[in-house]
Amino acid sequence: MKKKKLRALIEDNTSKSGKAFDYFIQALILTSLLTFSLGTLPNLKSSSKSLLETIELGCIIAFTVEYLLRIYVAKNPLKYIFSFYGLIDLMAILPFYLRVSIDLRALRVFRVFRIFRALKLIRYNRALHRFHIAARLVKEEMILFFIVTAIMIFLTASGIYFFENKAQPEVFSSVFHSFWWSIVTLTTVGYGDVYPITVGGKIFTFFVLVIGIGVVTVPAGLVATALTKAREIEESERKKQRVITKSF
């Protein structure tokens, strides 16, 4: 019985207590993000740092308790742990316990996704659902695209190394050093920090830039088509649901 009440408190945000719990968690998320941001300010007093660390510790304890409670009340704990929200909840607390050299606390910003549930912004939940459907639809095409792109990066890095190594040995000293130029050129970013100076290198770059247009537009086209298809699937599911509801 206690477990059912606890589940209603944590998972049902339609009741007053459920809403209060959700808003409390959202307030903690925003507080932890604010303390993280304030902690990056230079020349902070030691007293200010201590206060921020105390608030940080309080938020982490609350997030940890919440995460463990969600596992406890879940009908299928493993399903929750590996779900979208479960992974986000884990990312919110894991960096604190790992204590790696890189500060990963900023990952906590992903917990803002829970605001979608707390504020009952159903249209955004539907949008996320459409993205999920779209990802399933284009999964194989995207995998193939990234494999081809990886091959193209290697080939273009090798090509520019062949043309520019003798003219710019300090910049294109190896194929590995040429990867940066290859990536920024294929993606049409073109920072201009590394560029060819030989005639052969410039001609080669022209063809790489033409190919790069496809590298940028192909995934955008795939995602746009998949989202359109996902919307159609969603509309079809709604119609079926209406028919089922009317039949009852």
N, C-alpha and C positions, 0 to 999 in steps of 0.2 A: 504493500500500500504506500509506504514511504517513497519507494522507488518511482511509483506512478506520479505522485505529487511532485517529486523532484524533476521528473521528465517533463511534466506540464509546465513547471516554472522555467526550465531551461530552453525547451524546444517550442513551446506554444506562446507566441508573442501576440496573441489576440486577447489574452486576459490581462487584467491590470498588473498582476504580479509578474507575468511574463514580459510585458512591456517595460516595467520598471527594471527588471533584470537586464534586458537588452540595452536600454538606455544607459544603465550603469556601466556595462561592458564597453559601449561606444565612448562614454566619457573617459574611461580608463585608456582606451586606444588613443584618443586624441591627446590625453595628458602625457602618455608615454612617448608619443611622437614629438610633442612640444619639448619635453625634458631632454630628449635625444638631440633635438635641434639646438636648444639653448646650451647644451654641453659642448657643442662644437665652437662656441664663441671664444675668441682669444682673450687672454688676461682675466680669466674668471677668478674670483676670490676663492680661497680654499673652503670657506663657509658655504658659498654658493654651490660649489662642486659637491660638498657633503650633502647638502639639501637635495640636489638633483639626484644623487646616487641613492638616497633614502627613498625618494619618490619612485625611482626606477625599480628598486628592490620590491617596494609595495606592489607596483603594477605587475611585476614578474610573478610574485607569489599568487596574486589574484588570477592571472592568466593560467598559471599552472594548475591551480585548484579547479578553475573552470574547465580546462582541457581534460583533467582526470574525471571530473563529474560527467562531462559529455560522453566519455568512454563508458563510464559506469551505467548511465541511463540509456545508452544506445541499445536498440533491439539487436543490432548486429555490430558489435564494437569494431571489428576489422573493416567493415564497410565504411564506418565513419572515419576511422584512422586514415584510410586511403582515399577518402572522398576529397572533393575540391576544398570545402570548408575545413575539413580535418587537417589537411596538409597546411593550409593557411594558419590555423590555430597552432600547429606544431612549429611552423617557421617563426611565430611570434615569440616563442620561449626558448627555442633551441640555441640560438646564438649566445644567450646569456650563460647557458650551462657548458657550451663547448669552449668558450673563451679563446677562440682562435685569434691569430695576429690581425686579421682583417675584421673591422667592426661591421657586423652584419645586422645590427639592430634596426637599420632602416628598412629591412624586409618586413618589419611590423606594419608598414603602411598598407600591405595587402589585406590586413584585417578590416580595413575600411569597407571591403566588399560585404561585410556583415551588416553594414548600414542599409543595404538593399532590403534585407529581411526586416530589420528593426523599424524602418520607415514604411514598410510594405509597398515599396516601389515595384509593383508587379511587372510593369513594362520592361524594367531593366533585367529582372529575372528571366523574362521571356527572351530578351535580347541575348543573354548569356546562353540560354537553351539553344537558340538559333546558331550561335557560334559553335556550340558543342556538336550540333547536327552537321554544320558545315565542315568542321574539322574531320568528322568521320567520312564525309563524302569525298574530300580531296586528300585524304591521308596518303594514299598510294602515289598520287600525282605529285604531292609535295615532297615526299621522300625521294622520288625519282628526280625531281627538279633540284633538290639539294645535292644529290650525288653528282649530277651533271655539272652543277655550279662548282662543286669542289674540284672536279676534274678540270674545269675551265680555269679556275684559279691557279692550279698547278701548271697547266700548259702556258698560260699567259705569264706567269712568274718565270718559267723557264725561257720563254721567248724573249722577254725584256732583258733577262740576264745575258742572253746570247748577243743581243744588239748593243747593250750599254755597259757591260762589264769592263771592257778595255778603256772606254771613254770616262766612266765614272766608277772606278774600282772601290772607292770609299762608300758609295751609296748602294750600288748593286754588286756587292762583294760575293754574294752567293744566291742560289735560288731561294733560300730561306729569307734572306734580307730583301728579296724582291717581292715577297708575299704582300707586304704592306701596299706597295704601289699597285699590285694586281687587284687587291680587294677594293681600294678606293677608286680605282679606274673602272672596274667592272660594275660597281654600284653607282657609277657616274657622280660620285661625291667630288673627287678631284680637288684635294686640299691644296695642291700646288707646291707642297714641301719637297716632293720627289717627282721629277719629270725627265723625260728623255731629251737628249741634246743631239743625237745622231740622226741622220736622215732615215736610216732603216728603223730606228726606234720610234720616230715620229709617225712613220707610215704604219708600223705595227700597232701603235697606240690608237690610230684612227679606227682600225678594224676592231680593236678591243672595245672602244667606246660604242661602236655600232652594236656589237654583241651585248654590251652592258645595258643598252636600252631594253633588250629582251629580258635580261636578268631582273630588271626592276619591274617591268610591266607584266611578265608572265604570272608571278605569284599573285599580284593584285587582281588580274583577270580571273584566276582560278578561285580566289576567295570571294570575289564579287558574284561570280556564277553560282558558287556553292551556297552563298547566303540567300540568293534569290530562290534556289531550289529548296533550301531549308525553310524559307517562309512559306513556300507552297506546301511542303510536307506538314508544317505546323497548322496551316489552314485546313488541310485535309484531316488532320487528327482532331481538330476542334469540331468539324462537321460530323465526324463519326461519333464524338462524345455527345454532341447535341442529339443525334439520332438515338443513341443508347439511352440518354436521359429521358427523352420523350416516350420511348417504348415502355419505360417503367412508370 
